[in-house]
Amino acid sequence: MFDPASLKLSADDLIPAIAQDHETGDVLMMAWMNLASLERTMETGRVTYWSRSRQELWAKGETSGNIQELVDLRVDCDRDCILMQVKQTGPACHTGRRSCFYTAIREGSEVELMRPMG
């Protein structure tokens, strides 16, 4: 049985959570979770994060409609990071891009890998 208390949280009771597309393996985004957001995610199947700026839970896509449905939840070997394989509706990034990781550093220069969707 999974015990969320077994996770190694940061000093501010957070854990990094990586969202990955369950079909393509693309890394979509990284955000923070606390135990309450993790429990809500597991209960509802909709990914919920902790907003450090607003100091509140936020369900991904709550206002945009770009929701993440949890497909699989994994914990790394050190138990200090979570990997969520998700079904992403629409863009994952607030910039309108499929992934937050749309900038590569190549030969010392920034290269934009994708444009906003739509």
Secondary structure, DSSP 4 states (H G I P E B T S, - for coil): ---GGGS---TTS-EEEEEEETTT--EEEEEEE-HHHHHHHHHHSB-EEEETTTTEEEETTTTTS--EEEEEEEE-TTSS-EEEEEEE-S-SSTTS-S-S--EEEETTEEEE--PPP-
